[in-house]
Amino acid sequence: MKLKSLFSPLTIGPYQLGHRLVMAPLTRMRAEKPSLAPRRLNVEYYAQRATAGGLIIAEASPVAATAFGSPGVPGIYSDAQIKGWRDVVDAVHAKGGVIFLQLWHVGRVSHSSFQPGGVLPVAPSAVPIPAELKTGTADGKSTSYETPRALETSEVAGVVEAFRQAAANAKAAGFDGVEIHGANGYLVEQFLQSHTNLRTDQYGGSIENRTRFLMEVTQAVIGVWGADRVGIRLSPYGVANGSGEPDPMPLYSHVIKALDPLGLAYLHFVEPRSSGAGRAEVNWQNVPSAMELFRPMWSGVLISAGGFTGETADAAIAAGHADAIAFGRIFISNPDLPRRLQHGFPLTPYNRATFYGGDVAGYTDYPVHDELAKA
Ligand SMILES: Cc1cc2nc3c(=O)[nH]c(=O)nc-3n(C[C@H](O)[C@H](O)[C@H](O)COP(=O)(O)O)c2cc1C
């Protein structure tokens, strides 16, 4: 069989996967407004991409109303959102799929127009994203990022609690587990990295202190789910959203070694070659491979993502660099991606213009191979 490693079974926590091709978390900005709850269209999108024994990591979902930085993103803090997600989960389960939800707080990657009361977004320290990186306001105007407000020490526990509550909400919605978003320049990573964390309390300074917030969030979420249903995503060597640790090795070695004994469901990397979170067409070459560097420090399941093809995914698994590979962009445009890769069917190219926001177009109207074959 072609791609034998990719299409071999894998156990993640209590779940038996039939193959190792994972759907990466993908923000698509198509939730219902103003509830920011998943709607029928979102149910259809996930159901199209569900396979028996296949793992989907559902898109990053803000843990609180203060955790947003973009419009139309589905939350996981209200009853309407829990109900909307339940419909998504039921549809994926009906096809025999496994589905985790990615828990998100954007920290400084926001704008006051997204914040309740129009206040500044919060972050570990009052360090803005460089002015050359633009963002959008809630009404769609291009603007620079603002300087965020540094969280008071006494406020940090409240943010950890928001993650815990969101994890409980995801459980109420019927998800099979959750993934903590510790990647791509968002709040958890802002605590981890030295240029965004200038704190002098127990959450800043030493690597151990900068890792404290991640560990508290992880322990809180484990308290809800048990470790074997909790994954975590990291992007060492990443530069998304103004992130970037000058010397990632000491920091990420510490983080991964601290997480390893917890018995988590998996560790999930964004490979540095596609660190713009899928924003660039070209993958950078000659950059480190996160899975190869950090695999020796991780004894559990390792998922990697970023610029993989069926062949490179299969080779990475066969070589023992990763246990499963998550696909982003080509899963957007190929709802039947596992089948296409398994049979070597051609792939439909994605349309970047319809990645974020909109409706059916570029979301649920990508054909499966059989429809193409008939056309
Ligand atoms: C439209 C789009 C939305 C994304 N949203 C998320 C997200 O919500 N959470 C996340 O961790 N990564 C997100 N990413 C990054 C992807 O999960 C993935 O790591 C990246 O696209 C590289 O994989 P690929 O080369 O297979 O596309 C997004 C990427 C794209 C293109």
The ligand as an SDF file (V2000), in Angstrom:
LIG
                    3D

 31 33  0  0  0  0  0  0  0  0999 V2000
   -6.8190   29.6760    7.2880 C   0  0  0  0  0  0  0  0  0  0  0  0
   -5.9120   29.2190    8.3750 C   0  0  0  0  0  0  0  0  0  0  0  0
   -6.3470   29.2650    9.6820 C   0  0  0  0  0  0  0  0  0  0  0  0
   -5.5440   28.7860   10.7270 C   0  0  0  0  0  0  0  0  0  0  0  0
   -6.0220   28.7700   11.9940 N   0  0  0  0  0  0  0  0  0  0  0  0
   -5.3080   28.2060   13.0020 C   0  0  0  0  0  0  0  0  0  0  0  0
   -5.8540   28.0550   14.3050 C   0  0  0  0  0  0  0  0  0  0  0  0
   -7.0140   28.3770   14.5710 O   0  0  0  0  0  0  0  0  0  0  0  0
   -5.0520   27.5170   15.2600 N   0  0  0  0  0  0  0  0  0  0  0  0
   -3.7580   27.0940   14.9980 C   0  0  0  0  0  0  0  0  0  0  0  0
   -3.0750   26.6080   15.8960 O   0  0  0  0  0  0  0  0  0  0  0  0
   -3.2390   27.2060   13.7630 N   0  0  0  0  0  0  0  0  0  0  0  0
   -3.9810   27.7180   12.7580 C   0  0  0  0  0  0  0  0  0  0  0  0
   -3.4750   27.7710   11.4840 N   0  0  0  0  0  0  0  0  0  0  0  0
   -2.2010   27.0540   11.2080 C   0  0  0  0  0  0  0  0  0  0  0  0
   -2.5110   25.6290   10.7260 C   0  0  0  0  0  0  0  0  0  0  0  0
   -3.0860   24.8430   11.7560 O   0  0  0  0  0  0  0  0  0  0  0  0
   -1.2430   24.9030   10.2050 C   0  0  0  0  0  0  0  0  0  0  0  0
   -0.3110   24.8080   11.2530 O   0  0  0  0  0  0  0  0  0  0  0  0
   -0.6250   25.6520    9.0300 C   0  0  0  0  0  0  0  0  0  0  0  0
   -1.6050   25.9590    8.0510 O   0  0  0  0  0  0  0  0  0  0  0  0
    0.4800   24.8390    8.3740 C   0  0  0  0  0  0  0  0  0  0  0  0
   -0.0290   23.6040    7.8830 O   0  0  0  0  0  0  0  0  0  0  0  0
   -0.3170   23.3800    6.3100 P   0  0  0  0  0  0  0  0  0  0  0  0
    0.9720   23.6500    5.5900 O   0  0  0  0  0  0  0  0  0  0  0  0
   -0.7470   21.9260    6.1990 O   0  0  0  0  0  0  0  0  0  0  0  0
   -1.3830   24.3390    5.8950 O   0  0  0  0  0  0  0  0  0  0  0  0
   -4.2450   28.2760   10.4380 C   0  0  0  0  0  0  0  0  0  0  0  0
   -3.7960   28.2670    9.1120 C   0  0  0  0  0  0  0  0  0  0  0  0
   -4.6100   28.7080    8.0920 C   0  0  0  0  0  0  0  0  0  0  0  0
   -4.1200   28.6320    6.6720 C   0  0  0  0  0  0  0  0  0  0  0  0
  1  2  1  0
  2  3  1  0
  2 30  2  0
  3  4  2  0
  4  5  1  0
  4 28  1  0
  5  6  2  0
  6  7  1  0
  6 13  1  0
  7  8  2  0
  7  9  1  0
  9 10  1  0
 10 11  2  0
 10 12  1  0
 12 13  2  0
 13 14  1  0
 14 15  1  0
 14 28  1  0
 15 16  1  0
 16 17  1  0
 16 18  1  0
 18 19  1  0
 18 20  1  0
 20 21  1  0
 20 22  1  0
 22 23  1  0
 23 24  1  0
 24 25  2  0
 24 26  1  0
 24 27  1  0
 28 29  2  0
 29 30  1  0
 30 31  1  0
M  END
$$$$
